[in-house]
Amino acid sequence: MTNVPVSRFRNFSIIAHIDHGKSTLADQFLRWTDTVKEREMKQQFLDNMELERERGITIKLQAARMNYTAKDGETYVLNLIDTPGHVDFSYEVSRSLVACEGALLVVDASQGVEAQTLANIYLALEQDLEIIPVLNKVDLPGAEPEKVLEEIEEAIGLDCSNAIMASAKMGKGIDEILEAIVNLVPSPADTTEEPLRGLIFDSYYDLYRGVIVYFRVVDGKVKVGDRIRLMASKKEYEVDEIGILSPTKVAAEELHAGEVGYLVASIKAIEDARVGDTITLANQPANSPLPGYKEAKPMVFCGLFPSSTDDYSDLRDGLDKLKLNDSALSYEPETSSAMGFGFRCGFLGLLHMEIVQERLEREYDLDLVVTAPSVIYRVMLNDGEIIEIDNPSQLPPPQKLEVVEEPYIHLEVITPEEYVGGLMELCQARRGDFKDMKYFTPTRTTLIYELPLAEVVTDFFDQMKSRSRGYASMEYNFIGYRPNDLVKLDIMVNQESVDSLAMIVHRDKAFSVGKSLVEKLKELIPRQQFKIPIQASIGNRIIASAHIPPLRKDVLAKCYGGDISRKKKLLQKQAKGKKRMKAIGTVDVPQEAFMAVLKLDQ
Amino acid sequence: MATDDCLHNNSLMISGTRAAYIHIPFCRRRCYYCDFPVAVVGDGGGRLNREQAMRRYAESLCREIVLTAREFPATGLDTVFFGGGTPSLLPIEALDAILATLDRSFAITENAEISIEIDPGTFDLAQLKSYQQLGINRYSLGVQAFQDDLLAQIGRTHRYDDINRAIAQLRQAGIDNFSLDLISGLPNQTLAQWENTLENALRVSPPHLSCYDLIIEAGTAFERQAEAGKLPLPPEETAADMYRLTQQRLTQAGYEHYEISNYALPGYQCRHNRVYWENQPYYGFGMGATSFLGGKRVTRPRTRREYYAWVETLNHRENDLNRVWERDPHDQLLETLMLGLRLQQGVNLDAIAQQFGSDKAKRIIDVLTPYRQQNWVDLAPQNGQQWGRLRLSDPEGLLVSNTILTQLFHAFTEEMR
């Protein structure tokens, strides 16, 4: 480690939309500063989860410390703090931005500003960060740098006269960016003499060493052997190891104000060292924690059930292990008459939900049956009691209900002007209240709506993408609860009510949703040897019905020497499909049926 | 030594192999339902070229037989089956050479069943007589339907008159061990037409009948038409009724319904095909053919060019066949069930209990209990046996055999986890 004064530290992050080239740019910095040797270079060094690489998005943040010799001849320490790039993780983004003094705003020169970028740049502006605009991919044929710069100026009010033209892929503009970081991003305040305050911007659980905390020393200093206190969780630990991220861990003796690094202290659970918590010294604590700490609050819920009941304990172990690393994940046991034993799980948003499901299936080899996502409803009963419901099947019967309230969000959609009509139709169909429409260039528009979160957690995102040919982007935040005329829609398969298919809908939409849902289930549930009625009802009133005709013939006529392997494979495939089915009485219902509500043609 | 043990096992297993399938891929054209490995040779001019191509194929076949026999010797073949394709297109000398090679390599036993598939319109009386001289003693005639319009719609080259001529020639040659192939559930086929087909077939009194419910196979013309919504298949209920009618008519006429799609008068079941269903080993020769040797099923390349290249490699490398694979008992159990439940005799649960453990026999009974209550599965006690014999009921159980097998596969795959 080089000994560099705080005045030559620069802490920065990169704000960019998915695919706008953040990871490529970060790789270039690592290469340019010789932080990672060429031969060690994996593409997109910062995204180190397999899932992230596949999806090309950053979920868990990472940091990298680089030594850069600037044109003034001095050596600077540049700390890049990566941010996750998805709406579900805006709290994590805000914490990593707080750990910086500056941010690069990277915008694809042909795509322009996206809703996500905008939301994050507002977060950065709130923190008074120095923002350096960078136009990436300027070498591509579709690049329109002038237009995009105008857009940035219009949308954010940011002076773009010194914007840097770059191509991260070709290495163009990298030196200019590094110089700009050195010259424009302020150095951290030198508060080494004050009591320790360290901001946790990420943490993860290591099987052998416990929680590894990534943090920024805001004030004071910390060294190996110090007894630290986490001000939100109120837990105390002795520091076993401390160091910097380069981007792999390099141990150090001490970290002082302005530095970014990691810390190991035999912390048992990630909940004890959550993002946003403040680290101080136990024997010389700071007066107040750093501002901005928030409890993680799950917004989207679904039931997760093992397709084979024997796997229940494996599922619990899997969730326990993921939870070690994911403080935003919540779960509690759920028993469903249709699905048996499983868990009701809460997530920050849809992507978070998908990631957890995929990791359970992939890393813990589980076959899951997942129910359609839902939100938390707030219900006032007519005896005055107020209850919260995260599972539609728990909604009490109508005669007991006084008011049902549902969460609302503020939604911003940025779209090329020609798709405005289709997107407004979509928002309208999803019970949206139109608030505003802004043009920041003649051809790009922001639509602002308020709408129920329940309408967004289904297939809203996919619909938005398909109605805008992929060009629109969105960002939302929770704004509170509002009462609505909501009813529970029950689904019966072969005369049996299936609790996992129950849903809460607005009364005005109940009929059309019920009708398309029974039709969809008719398509998705395989035929059996008997006729299967499917019905949708509100209370005792049946509002829609359909039936699945019986299977009359399921035989393979030819099976000779050459057919045997093929026939066996076919049966194995069918048996495997069965594994993902749940028996509702005598009817086998496939996993897709429980997600049918996401695929309705509304 | 491990190696010696291997060889020892190997020879033990191979000496049990007593059946050989020979694939003759040549066809005048491809039928619309067919997904077999075939080589279309057309029926226009160029007879010499055609025959040359066939001789070339027969040479490779013989070479494969000889090289295989070196690795996997046998002490006698009880059944030989020439399937296709259209084996009756093959020049007689080529057939002679193949049979002679088989005999030299493995010894065809005296009472061996030697079958050949023949198509109406591809042979004459003289050819049948030559077959008889070669020792071929069982003939499977690809009739499929007796209605010219249906025959045309499924891409067959022969017509009603060709069928009658073919049967007359079989009679004239004094051949009484023959079978007719028929297909039900064809596009536009009515129940009345199928009944007519069965009547026509019964008038001939063949000692054996194969009646197949049409399968729409991947990659066939029928599949493409079906996907385009242009294949007027009869309703599923009607196709099921055709299957029931077949069972009713043929058993009334004295035929044993010995396998899902096969019927025979007493003493005329196809011995070769029973080898498959009883999960016994067999040789397989020719393009696209599958062999089951040393516990491993190997399928040969499906084009002539690749097959020729493959045969060449047999000589100088350890080929795919050259390994004894200890088969996973789980796989063996599933195959035994999948194949055995095709047969009228069903599966002997005591044998299963002995080979795979009595917990398996018990599990099978548990899984199938709901189907027994529906009378799709029948468990017949056997004298002096603990578990009894399990079979699918005829015709209702057989009609949904895939559903029942899927349930068994599901149960045992779950158990494996």
Chai-1 contact restraints between the chains, C-beta under 6 A:
chainA,res_idxA,chainB,res_idxB,connection_type,confidence,min_distance_angstrom,max_distance_angstrom,comment,restraint_id
A,S308,B,E414,contact,1.0,0.0,6.0,A-B,restraint_1
A,R552,B,E236,contact,1.0,0.0,6.0,A-B,restraint_2
A,R552,B,E237,contact,1.0,0.0,6.0,A-B,restraint_3
A,R552,B,A240,contact,1.0,0.0,6.0,A-B,restraint_4
A,K553,B,E236,contact,1.0,0.0,6.0,A-B,restraint_5
A,K553,B,A239,contact,1.0,0.0,6.0,A-B,restraint_6
A,K553,B,A240,contact,1.0,0.0,6.0,A-B,restraint_7
A,K553,B,L399,contact,1.0,0.0,6.0,A-B,restraint_8
A,D554,B,V400,contact,1.0,0.0,6.0,A-B,restraint_9
A,D554,B,N402,contact,1.0,0.0,6.0,A-B,restraint_10
A,D554,B,T403,contact,1.0,0.0,6.0,A-B,restraint_11
A,V555,B,L399,contact,1.0,0.0,6.0,A-B,restraint_12
A,V555,B,S401,contact,1.0,0.0,6.0,A-B,restraint_13
A,L556,B,N402,contact,1.0,0.0,6.0,A-B,restraint_14
A,A557,B,Y212,contact,1.0,0.0,6.0,A-B,restraint_15
A,A557,B,D213,contact,1.0,0.0,6.0,A-B,restraint_16
A,A557,B,I215,contact,1.0,0.0,6.0,A-B,restraint_17
A,A557,B,S261,contact,1.0,0.0,6.0,A-B,restraint_18
A,K558,B,Y212,contact,1.0,0.0,6.0,A-B,restraint_19
A,Y560,B,Y276,contact,1.0,0.0,6.0,A-B,restraint_20
A,G561,B,Y21,contact,1.0,0.0,6.0,A-B,restraint_21
A,G561,B,Y276,contact,1.0,0.0,6.0,A-B,restraint_22
A,G561,B,Y282,contact,1.0,0.0,6.0,A-B,restraint_23
A,G561,B,T290,contact,1.0,0.0,6.0,A-B,restraint_24
A,G562,B,T290,contact,1.0,0.0,6.0,A-B,restraint_25
A,S565,B,R297,contact,1.0,0.0,6.0,A-B,restraint_26
A,L571,B,L405,contact,1.0,0.0,6.0,A-B,restraint_27
A,L571,B,T406,contact,1.0,0.0,6.0,A-B,restraint_28
A,L571,B,F409,contact,1.0,0.0,6.0,A-B,restraint_29
A,Q572,B,F409,contact,1.0,0.0,6.0,A-B,restraint_30
A,Q574,B,T406,contact,1.0,0.0,6.0,A-B,restraint_31
A,A575,B,T406,contact,1.0,0.0,6.0,A-B,restraint_32
A,A575,B,F409,contact,1.0,0.0,6.0,A-B,restraint_33
A,A575,B,H410,contact,1.0,0.0,6.0,A-B,restraint_34
A,A575,B,T413,contact,1.0,0.0,6.0,A-B,restraint_35
A,K578,B,H410,contact,1.0,0.0,6.0,A-B,restraint_36
